[in-house]
């Protein structure tokens, strides 16, 4: 990576941290220059406009989200195990963002009624992620892990609703029971849609606690499954 690219990456990293605190709308060349300890002209040279800066932050956030939530779940077996792992990773990231906030959720509140490239980028990122959850649901159905006649779109809607409720309950209402209720809600959804397998060892609640015991159990169990059944992607 060239020096210019390294500098821009560092600026985007600082911008993302700032945006999670003050929102995308509060992000400006001047505020970022102060945080990054650079001149305004130096920051401007890498982006050209405030809007391009905001778009760069949205892209970076989405890439990190995929790296933490989506790609690791592909290591789980196709079907219900993968769907459970997706939700576990999603819950883990959401719980880690309780203090900083989720850019998708805060961005939706800021740009829901403001047409333009930033809103489009946010909506596109969320839709891309929900499409991945939808594929996981339909794969679980096709593998026979869920009822054959399920409404996959409705199931995704309900799962997404759990994450939104978790953010609201934990971040705004400071509820100590939000993680437990989220894990219970997910199990209830699986049961209603005919889940025929036991919950994976990496359940949403365990993932959120970030304990060494949970990580060890997750690694050993997944390794055992891999040795017994070839993982399909």
C-alpha positions in Angstrom: 0.0 0.0 0.0 1.4 3.4 -1.0 1.9 6.2 1.5 -1.1 8.1 0.1 -3.3 5.0 0.4 -2.1 4.5 4.0 -2.9 8.0 4.8 -6.4 7.8 3.3 -7.0 4.5 5.2 -6.0 6.2 8.4 -8.3 9.1 7.8 -11.2 6.8 7.0 -10.6 4.9 10.2 -10.6 8.1 12.2 -13.8 9.2 10.3 -15.5 6.0 11.1 -14.8 6.3 14.8 -16.0 9.9 14.7 -19.2 9.0 12.7 -20.2 6.3 15.3 -20.1 9.0 18.0 -21.6 12.1 16.2 -23.4 10.5 13.2 -22.7 10.7 9.5 -24.5 14.1 9.3 -22.1 15.5 11.9 -19.1 14.4 10.0 -17.2 17.2 8.4 -13.8 17.9 6.8 -13.0 20.3 9.6 -14.0 18.0 12.5 -12.1 15.1 10.9 -9.0 17.2 10.3 -8.9 18.1 14.0 -9.3 14.5 15.1 -6.7 13.2 12.6 -4.4 16.1 13.4 -4.2 17.2 9.8 -4.9 20.3 7.8 -8.3 20.7 6.3 -6.7 20.9 2.9 -4.9 17.7 3.5 -8.1 15.9 4.4 -10.0 17.5 1.5 -7.3 16.4 -1.0 -8.2 12.7 -0.3 -12.0 13.1 -0.7 -12.9 16.2 -2.5 -16.2 16.7 -0.7 -18.0 16.0 2.6 -20.3 13.7 0.8 -17.5 11.6 -0.6 -16.1 11.4 2.9 -19.4 10.1 4.2 -19.6 7.5 1.4 -16.1 6.3 2.2 -17.2 5.8 5.8 -20.2 3.8 4.8 -18.1 1.6 2.5 -15.6 1.0 5.2 -18.2 0.2 7.8 -19.8 -2.3 5.4 -16.5 -4.0 4.7 -15.8 -4.4 8.4 -19.3 -5.7 9.0 -18.9 -8.4 6.4 -15.5 -9.3 7.7 -16.8 -9.8 11.3 -20.3 -11.1 10.7 -20.7 -12.7 7.2 -17.4 -14.3 6.1 -16.7 -16.2 9.4 -20.2 -17.7 9.2 -19.3 -19.4 5.9 -17.1 -21.8 7.9 -20.3 -23.3 9.4 -22.1 -26.1 7.7 -24.7 -25.0 5.1 -28.2 -24.8 6.5 -29.3 -24.1 10.0 -25.8 -24.1 11.5 -24.8 -21.3 9.2 -27.9 -19.3 9.9 -27.3 -19.7 13.6 -23.7 -18.6 13.2 -24.8 -15.6 11.2 -27.1 -14.5 13.9 -24.5 -15.2 16.6 -22.0 -13.1 14.8 -24.5 -10.3 14.2 -25.5 -10.3 17.9 -21.9 -10.2 19.0 -21.2 -7.2 16.8 -24.4 -5.5 17.9 -23.5 -6.0 21.6 -20.0 -4.6 20.9 -21.6 -1.5 19.4 -23.9 -0.7 22.4 -21.7 2.2 23.4 -20.6 3.4 20.0 -23.8 2.7 18.0 -24.5 0.9 14.8 -24.0 3.1 11.7 -26.8 1.3 9.8 -29.3 2.2 12.5 -28.1 5.7 13.3 -27.7 6.3 9.6 -31.2 5.2 8.9 -32.5 7.7 11.5 -30.4 10.5 9.9 -31.1 9.8 6.2 -34.5 8.1 6.1 -36.1 11.1 4.6 -33.1 12.6 2.8 -32.7 11.3 -0.8 -29.2 11.2 -2.1 -26.0 9.1 -2.5 -25.4 8.7 1.2 -28.9 7.4 1.8 -28.6 5.1 -1.2 -25.2 3.7 0.0 -26.6 3.0 3.4 -29.8 1.4 2.1 -27.8 -0.7 -0.4 -25.5 -2.0 2.3 -28.3 -3.0 4.5 -30.2 -4.7 1.6 -27.0 -6.6 0.7 -26.7 -7.9 4.2 -30.4 -8.8 4.5 -30.1 -10.7 1.2 -27.3 -12.7 2.7 -29.5 -13.6 5.7 -32.3 -14.5 3.2 -30.0 -16.9 1.4 -29.1 -18.5 4.7 -32.7 -19.0 5.5 -33.6 -20.5 2.2 -30.6 -22.8 2.4 -31.7 -24.0 5.8 -35.1 -24.6 4.3 -33.6 -26.5 1.3 -31.5 -28.6 3.6 -34.6 -29.7 5.4 -33.7 -27.9 8.6 -36.8 -25.6 8.4 -40.4 -26.3 7.2 -40.6 -26.4 3.4 -43.5 -23.9 3.2 -41.9 -21.1 5.3 -42.2 -17.5 4.3 -38.5 -16.7 4.1 -38.9 -13.0 3.7 -41.1 -12.9 6.9 -38.5 -14.9 8.8 -35.7 -12.5 7.8 -38.0 -9.6 8.8 -38.5 -11.0 12.3 -34.7 -11.8 12.7 -33.9 -8.3 11.7 -36.4 -7.0 14.1 -34.7 -8.7 17.0 -31.4 -6.9 16.2 -33.2 -3.6 16.0 -34.9 -4.3 19.3 -31.6 -5.3 20.9 -30.0 -2.0 19.9 -32.9 0.0 21.2 -33.3 -1.9 24.5 -29.6 -2.1 25.3 -28.4 1.3 24.0 -31.4 3.5 24.8 -33.2 1.8 27.6 -30.1 0.2 29.1 -31.9 -3.0 29.7 -29.7 -5.7 31.3 -32.0 -8.4 29.9 -31.8 -7.4 26.2 -29.2 -10.1 25.2 -31.1 -12.9 27.0 -34.3 -11.8 25.3 -32.7 -11.6 21.9 -31.3 -15.1 22.2 -34.7 -16.4 23.4 -36.5 -14.6 20.6 -34.2 -16.2 18.0 -34.8 -19.7 19.4 -38.6 -19.0 19.3 -38.4 -17.9 15.7 -36.5 -21.1 14.8 -39.0 -23.2 16.5 -42.0 -21.5 14.8 -40.4 -22.1 11.5 -39.8 -25.7 12.1 -36.1 -25.9 13.0 -35.3 -29.6 13.2 -31.8 -29.3 14.7 -30.4 -28.4 18.1 -29.0 -24.9 18.5 -25.4 -24.6 17.5 -22.7 -24.4 20.2 -22.1 -20.8 19.3 -25.4 -19.4 20.4 -26.0 -15.7 20.2 -25.8 -15.2 24.0 -22.5 -17.0 24.3 -21.0 -15.1 21.4 -22.0 -11.8 23.0 -20.3 -12.6 26.4 -16.9 -13.0 24.7 -15.7 -15.4 27.3 -12.7 -17.7 26.8 -14.9 -20.7 27.6 -17.3 -19.8 24.8 -14.6 -19.3 22.3 -13.0 -22.6 23.2 -16.3 -24.5 23.0 -17.0 -22.9 19.6 -13.6 -23.8 18.1 -13.6 -27.4 19.3 -17.2 -28.1 18.3 -16.8 -26.6 14.8 -13.6 -28.6 14.3 -15.4 -31.8 15.3 -18.1 -31.1 12.8 -15.6 -30.4 10.1 -13.9 -33.8 10.6 -17.2 -35.6 10.5 -19.1 -33.9 7.7 -17.6 -32.0 4.8 -18.5 -28.3 5.0 -20.4 -27.1 2.0 -20.4 -23.5 1.0 
